[in-house]
């Protein structure tokens, strides 16, 4: 990027002692940076200001230098440290003046001061302050101990109740992600704040939205290892083809098409669940070494997030490749530029441990062949059955595909048609996070309605054909919920359902 190319930059700032928002804006404006977004609320946290500016990178980098020289913290990866001080000195006045002067010089924020010359011990002085980083805190600690021998000066990482709202929020993100959050955690908080600010236009409360984002990550984290569970169906769909469906705790289904010749996976679930899924496969007798290829229906993390863990070809629509590469689930849609979709993708990729891999085999572009209004991209044989790869219209996500087999009486509808009535209460509750945080899980809500109607028509016509041919119903494999059959009242779960946990095994 040229130094003079206009771009957007995000700043998370801690106001300096004696500083002001007006001074920050003056510094930014002096460098011809245009402020496009600003968020500050003293009632929530007086210590943080979020700013988005546009301009050239050289000006942005200069602004950081000027702001830091003026005593403002530019928050990125550092984790503020709490410093607790207790000094006995008679008189106490020179201690107060000296310590406050040094704190201001080093850019510390004062959280509390306590001295009383008419109290029980007039020589005691206590203070708590917050440092922008460990090195600054350690330097200040050394100065206190040199200046006031016998002083107690402790650096603490467990005084969360003394931190501001955003410091506590950042610490919670670190806990969920084991400290590996990328982008840097305060940049991440800034972006969460931006999305929450945008959602106030949809009557979402700012703080509630921030907390819901955090709860999403916490819910995912606590559904792993000992708490991991899956709902399993095993359905013979053709003479040499068995369909396995695994409903995971907080996300999309994994499907296995099992034939004597090969094992094919359709969607992978979150990367977060990979180790649990491998343990489950081994426990129930699935030989995953037989896996020959993976087919990804679309680019959401709960459908492709573990693809990179397997050393087999990963087949997907080119649009799915773009969604993954841009880290924006709305890429290619009418909402591509909406910050809420971009931030949600960032969040769910982080919390879900997105690991889709870097190499994909893309299906050919659409040709002249259509099935009930859906373009045929490719055909493949699995277990002696022909499967059509159909291109979606892009209502749920650009690049989404369906798999349809007339030979097996099987239709994979991905996230366009779901059997939500078949979800457990826990899975239904988790799905509510996405609806709250992006208002709708579909990148084009109007288009998805017509697309769903067209796909439903295809399912009903295919069901009639399969009934006539075999006397059995069409199986519908949804992106969420159980494998189902088509009835006059909608989708109804079919076959036997089993439950799996690491502790109990298959029950």
Secondary structure, DSSP 8 states (H G I E B T S, - for coil): --TT-EEEEEEEEE--TT--HHHHHHHHHHTT-EEEEEE--TTT-TT-EEEEEEEEHHHHHHHHHHHHHTT-EE-SS---EEEEEEEE-SSSHHHHHHHHHHHHHTT-EEEEEEE-TTSS-TTEEEEEEEESSHHHHHHHHHHHHHHSTT-EEEEES--GGGS-HHHHHHHHHHHHHTT--SS-HHHHHHHHHHHHHHHGGGT--HHHHHHHHHHHHHHHHTTSGGG-EEEEEEEEEETTEEEEEEE-TTS--EEEEE-SS-EEEE----GGGHHHHHHHHHHHT--GGGEEEEE-S---HHHHTTGGGS-SEEEE-HHHHHHHHHT-TTTTSTTTT-HHHHHHHHHHHHHTT----S--EE-----S-EETTEEEEEEEEETTEEEEEEE--SSS-TT-EEEEETTTTEEEEETTS--GGGS-HHHHHHHHHHHHHHS-S-SSHHHHHHHHHHHHHHHHHHHHHHHHHHSS--EEEESSS--EEEETTEEEE-S-EEEEETTTEE-
